[in-house]
Amino acid sequence: MAGRGDLLFAAAELIEREGGRVVRRSYMAADILAGGPSEAAGLPSLLDNLRRPRAPIAGLALDRPRMMGIVNVTPDSFADGGRYLASDAAIAHAQQLEAEGADILDIGGESTRPGADPVDAEEEWRRVGPVIEALAPRTRARLSIDTRKAEVMRRAAQAGVHLINDVSALRHDPASLETAARTGLPVVLMHAQGDPRSMQDKPHYDDVVLDICDWLGARIEACEAAGIPRSRLIVDPGIGFGKTLAHNLALLGSLSLFHGLGCAVLIGASRKSFIGRLTGTADADDRLPGSLAAALIGAAQGVQVLRVHDVAATRQALAVWEGAWRAQASP
Ligand code: 9MG
C-alpha cells in the first residue's frame, strides 16, 4: 500500500453512495488483480491511488511513520498551558523534541482548541516568527507552520519552513490557496466542521467517514486547480475538530480509507479531549497512554505522519510495533 512493501491488503471494500444509501462490497485482492469485478467501475483508479508510492514530503521518505512534534507558541494552548509562550522556551522545547526523534516540528501561534479566540496575523507572527527564524538555520528536523492565514504562511515560507499545516484546509483566508501554491511547499489539508469557537456545538454527519473523505477529495481538487499538485498534499481527517466521541472513534477505525485519496495521511490525536471523554481522564497531561494507542492505530493503517506532543514515548511505542510487525512479515 502507498508504495510500502510492509503494508499489504488481502481484500478491499468498495463503499459507494447509491441515492440515499451507502453500499459496501468486499473483494478479494486476487480477484481485483485478475481484472476486477465488472460492477466495480471506480476500482482501478482507487487501486492506483491506494498502491502508488507517495512522494517524499519536504525531503522525508514516507516509508515508515514520521513524527511531527507539536510546538505551541500560544498563551492558552490546551496541552501546554502557556508554558512555551516565550520564544526561548519554545525554541528549547523544539530542540528537545528534535533530540527525541521528531522528523517535523509543527510551530503554531494561534490556539485551535475548542472555544479558542482567534488572533490577528501580526500577533501570530510576533509569536512564531522568532521561533522559526532561530530554528531554521540550526535544525535538522523539517519545520512546519501551523496557521490558517496567508500572510503568516508567506512570511514563514520566506523564513525557511518546509511545510504548511492548515486546520482549515486553505479555506479560512481567501488568499491562502494562491499563497500556498506560490510557496511551492507541501500542505496539510485538515478537515474541520465549523470554526474553533463553535465546532463542538452539535457536529453532524450523514456518514462521518465518507463525508470527510468526500470533503477532502473536494479540497484536493480545489488545490490542484490552484496549482498545488496532489503529490504535495497531505490529508488529515481532523480528529477532535467538530466531532463527537463516536465520530472520532469511527474515523480512527477507518483511517485506511483515506489512502484512497492518493495522498499521504496525517493524524493528530495526541492528548485530545476524546481520550479524556472515553477514559475519564480530565487532565490533558494524563492522556499519554490513550495518545500512544491512537498513534499505533494510525501506524497499523499506514498513516504516514503522526502529530504528537510526546515524541520520545511515541517513538518507543512505534519501535515495538514496527519490530513485531516486520518480524511477522518475514519470520
Ligand atoms: C494544529 N492542530 C491541532 N490538531 C491538529 C490535527 O489533528 N491535525 C493537524 N494537521 N493540525 C492540528
Residues whose N, C-alpha, C, O or C-beta is under 5 A from the ligand:
A	BS01	9MG	D146 N165 V188 M190 D236 G238 I239 I267 G268 A269
